[in-house]
């Protein structure tokens, strides 16, 4: 597939983004850790906070990366940004406004898979980039599409009951589009997107929805 930009232009774009938005990357990482802490605590009221945080990540991705930077080298970024905004709106509507999402730690297949994807997005993804010679600031950091998509899919696997399919459509689409960078641009850590995309598709079926995590124990009155 012919791209409208070169590999050098692609990584240089990451460099400009990372320099310009610093220290937003740190704040986004802290937000991700806060999401994991809320999932671990597993209170029903935390579902809105987790969904809201994920929605903000996708809105950031759309505006701060696709619209503000990626459009400079790829006109398709306008469409990518619009789809990312759709993902943010779906998370906000279903998870925040309607409150249909609750999260809790799980000991089943979904829980282990979700944990593996989250750890890959936050730890393995940047470490693999470093091992392959990618050096900051010309690297995809958390808050950019690929690691954020993997993190989102992993987090949604901790939802109680079935994950609403509409929430997985946009991450699956980006998994298909973004994973092409693994081969065409040498960002081989993006192969994790393929795995995450397959997992998200499986989460739309009964394969990974048969068990629910144990409801959290209500706190005893003091």
Backbone torsions as a table, in degrees:
resi	resn	phi	psi	omega
1	UNK	NA	126.1	179.1
2	UNK	-80.2	131.2	179.6
3	UNK	-104.7	150.5	-179.9
4	UNK	-79.8	12.1	-179.4
5	UNK	-147.7	161.6	179.2
6	UNK	-94.0	167.6	176.8
7	UNK	-60.7	-41.0	178.8
8	UNK	-61.8	-42.6	178.7
9	UNK	-65.0	-35.9	-179.1
10	UNK	-63.7	-49.1	-178.8
11	UNK	-73.1	-33.1	175.9
12	UNK	-62.7	-34.1	177.3
13	UNK	-63.0	-42.4	175.9
14	UNK	-58.6	-41.2	-179.8
15	UNK	-60.7	-45.0	179.5
16	UNK	-64.6	-44.1	178.8
17	UNK	-59.4	-51.2	-175.5
18	UNK	-62.9	-38.7	178.5
19	UNK	-68.9	-43.5	-174.7
20	UNK	-69.7	-38.3	-173.8
21	UNK	-93.3	-6.4	-179.8
22	UNK	-52.9	135.0	7.4
23	UNK	-100.7	35.1	-179.1
24	UNK	-58.4	-31.7	179.8
25	UNK	-59.2	-38.7	179.0
26	UNK	-65.4	-44.4	179.4
27	UNK	-61.9	-37.6	179.5
28	UNK	-68.4	-37.9	176.0
29	UNK	-64.7	-41.6	178.2
30	UNK	-62.9	-40.4	176.8
31	UNK	-59.5	-41.8	179.2
32	UNK	-62.9	-42.4	178.5
33	UNK	-65.5	-36.2	176.6
34	UNK	-64.3	-39.4	176.6
35	UNK	-59.5	-45.6	-179.7
36	UNK	-63.9	-37.4	178.5
37	UNK	-64.6	-40.3	178.6
38	UNK	-66.8	-40.3	176.8
39	UNK	-62.1	-42.3	-178.0
40	UNK	-63.1	-39.9	-179.5
41	UNK	-70.7	-33.4	169.2
42	UNK	70.0	25.7	178.2
43	UNK	-81.0	139.1	-179.3
44	UNK	-55.1	-35.4	-178.0
45	UNK	-68.8	-16.1	-178.5
46	UNK	-79.4	-12.0	-178.2
47	UNK	-58.2	-41.5	179.2
48	UNK	-64.5	-38.3	179.8
49	UNK	-66.7	-41.8	178.8
50	UNK	-64.4	-47.8	179.4
51	UNK	-61.6	-40.8	178.9
52	UNK	-63.6	-39.9	178.2
53	UNK	-64.7	-42.4	177.8
54	UNK	-64.4	-39.9	178.4
55	UNK	-61.6	-41.5	178.9
56	UNK	-65.2	-36.8	177.1
57	UNK	-61.3	-42.5	-179.1
58	UNK	-73.2	-32.3	175.0
59	UNK	-68.0	-41.3	175.8
60	UNK	-59.2	-47.0	-179.9
61	UNK	-56.5	-42.5	-177.9
62	UNK	-67.4	-51.6	-171.9
63	UNK	-82.8	-50.1	-172.3
64	UNK	-78.2	-20.6	178.8
65	UNK	-113.2	-64.8	-174.2
66	UNK	-59.4	-55.2	-176.0
67	UNK	-71.7	-43.6	-173.0
68	UNK	-79.7	-27.2	-173.7
69	UNK	-127.1	-53.5	-170.6
70	UNK	-65.2	-27.5	178.2
71	UNK	-63.5	-19.6	-179.5
72	UNK	-67.6	-24.8	-179.0
73	UNK	-121.9	-9.3	-177.4
74	UNK	-145.9	106.4	179.8
75	UNK	-58.3	-25.8	179.5
76	UNK	-65.6	-14.1	-179.6
77	UNK	-62.7	-25.4	175.4
78	UNK	-61.9	-41.6	177.7
79	UNK	-70.1	-41.0	178.2
80	UNK	-59.3	-43.1	179.8
81	UNK	-64.8	-40.0	179.4
82	UNK	-63.2	-41.9	178.9
83	UNK	-66.7	-38.1	177.3
84	UNK	-63.1	-40.1	176.0
85	UNK	-63.1	-37.4	175.9
86	UNK	-60.7	-43.4	177.2
87	UNK	-59.7	-41.3	178.7
88	UNK	-64.0	-42.4	-179.5
89	UNK	-65.5	-39.4	178.4
90	UNK	-63.9	-43.2	178.2
91	UNK	-63.1	-41.7	-179.5
92	UNK	-67.0	-42.5	-177.1
93	UNK	-69.7	-50.1	-175.6
94	UNK	-75.7	-42.7	-173.4
95	UNK	-89.3	-33.6	-175.9
96	UNK	-97.9	-56.1	-175.8
97	UNK	-69.0	-50.5	-176.7
98	UNK	-87.7	-16.5	176.7
99	UNK	62.7	38.1	-175.9
100	UNK	-89.8	2.8	-178.3
101	UNK	-115.0	131.6	168.9
102	UNK	-129.0	145.8	-176.3
103	UNK	-127.0	148.8	176.1
104	UNK	-160.0	153.9	176.1
105	UNK	-65.9	146.2	-174.7
106	UNK	-129.2	149.2	176.0
107	UNK	-110.8	14.4	-178.7
108	UNK	-101.2	-170.4	-177.9
109	UNK	-57.5	-43.9	179.8
110	UNK	-62.1	-41.2	-179.1
111	UNK	-64.2	-46.7	179.9
112	UNK	-65.4	-39.3	179.3
113	UNK	-67.5	-44.1	178.0
114	UNK	-60.6	-42.9	178.4
115	UNK	-62.5	-40.2	179.5
116	UNK	-64.2	-40.7	179.7
117	UNK	-67.7	-40.7	179.1
118	UNK	-63.2	-45.4	178.8
119	UNK	-64.0	-37.2	177.7
120	UNK	-62.9	-45.3	-177.2
121	UNK	-63.6	-41.2	-173.2
122	UNK	-89.0	-30.6	-174.5
123	UNK	-116.8	-57.4	-174.3
124	UNK	-66.5	-36.6	-177.3
125	UNK	-59.0	-54.0	178.7
126	UNK	-67.4	-33.8	179.5
127	UNK	-66.9	-39.5	176.5
128	UNK	-64.5	-40.2	176.9
129	UNK	-59.6	-43.9	178.5
130	UNK	-61.7	-43.6	-179.0
131	UNK	-63.2	-27.9	-179.8
132	UNK	-92.3	10.0	172.9
133	UNK	92.6	6.7	178.0
134	UNK	-82.2	127.7	-175.7
135	UNK	-121.1	140.0	177.4
136	UNK	-61.2	139.7	11.7
137	UNK	-92.7	-0.9	-175.4
138	UNK	-85.9	59.2	-179.8
139	UNK	-140.0	152.2	174.2
140	UNK	-76.9	112.8	-179.2
141	UNK	-95.4	167.8	178.8
142	UNK	-62.7	138.4	-172.0
143	UNK	107.1	-18.3	172.8
144	UNK	-88.3	164.1	-165.5
145	UNK	-55.6	-48.7	-169.3
146	UNK	-68.9	-54.5	178.1
147	UNK	-64.3	-32.3	-179.4
148	UNK	-69.1	-36.6	177.5
149	UNK	-64.6	-44.2	178.9
150	UNK	-62.5	-43.3	178.9
151	UNK	-62.4	-41.8	-178.7
152	UNK	-62.8	-47.3	179.8
153	UNK	-61.4	-44.0	179.0
154	UNK	-60.5	-42.6	-179.5
155	UNK	-66.2	-41.9	-179.1
156	UNK	-63.2	-23.9	178.4
157	UNK	-68.9	-14.9	176.8
158	UNK	-88.0	2.9	178.6
159	UNK	-67.1	145.3	175.5
160	UNK	-71.6	136.0	-179.8
161	UNK	69.9	-161.7	-177.7
162	UNK	-72.5	140.2	175.0
163	UNK	-76.1	127.6	176.8
164	UNK	-54.0	126.0	-174.7
165	UNK	-60.4	-33.7	-177.8
166	UNK	-61.9	-26.8	179.9
167	UNK	-75.9	-18.8	-177.0
168	UNK	-95.9	-13.2	-175.5
169	UNK	-62.2	-50.0	-177.5
170	UNK	-65.4	-46.6	175.7
171	UNK	-58.8	-37.0	178.0
172	UNK	-65.9	-41.7	177.9
173	UNK	-60.3	-44.2	179.9
174	UNK	-69.9	-31.0	175.6
175	UNK	-59.7	-39.5	179.4
176	UNK	-70.7	-42.9	-177.9
177	UNK	-74.1	-49.7	-173.4
178	UNK	-68.5	-30.3	-177.8
179	UNK	-66.1	-15.9	177.9
180	UNK	-63.3	-24.6	179.2
181	UNK	-64.5	-24.3	179.7
182	UNK	-60.3	-36.4	-176.2
183	UNK	-98.8	-41.6	-174.8
184	UNK	-81.0	-26.2	-175.5
185	UNK	-121.8	0.5	177.1
186	UNK	75.4	21.7	176.2
187	UNK	-94.6	76.0	-169.0
188	UNK	-70.9	-17.6	174.1
189	UNK	-65.4	-17.5	177.9
190	UNK	-72.7	-5.6	172.0
191	UNK	-62.2	-22.7	174.6
192	UNK	-61.1	-25.0	176.4
193	UNK	-64.2	-38.6	179.3
194	UNK	-61.7	-44.3	179.1
195	UNK	-63.1	-46.3	-179.4
196	UNK	-62.2	-39.0	179.0
197	UNK	-63.8	-42.2	177.8
198	UNK	-63.3	-43.1	179.0
199	UNK	-61.7	-41.7	179.9
200	UNK	-63.3	-40.6	177.2
201	UNK	-63.2	-42.4	177.5
202	UNK	-62.0	-34.2	179.9
203	UNK	-68.0	-15.6	176.4
204	UNK	-82.1	-7.5	-177.4
205	UNK	-112.7	170.4	178.9
206	UNK	-67.0	-8.0	-175.9
207	UNK	-56.5	-41.0	-175.1
208	UNK	-118.2	25.2	-179.1
209	UNK	-125.6	13.8	-173.2
210	UNK	-80.9	-20.2	-177.4
211	UNK	-124.2	147.7	176.0
212	UNK	-114.1	150.9	175.8
213	UNK	-68.9	155.5	178.2
214	UNK	-64.9	129.0	-179.6
215	UNK	-58.1	145.1	179.4
216	UNK	-65.5	145.3	179.7
217	UNK	-73.5	131.2	179.6
218	UNK	-64.1	136.6	180.0
219	UNK	-63.5	139.7	178.9
220	UNK	-78.0	142.5	176.9
221	UNK	-66.9	139.3	-179.4
222	UNK	-81.4	NA	NA
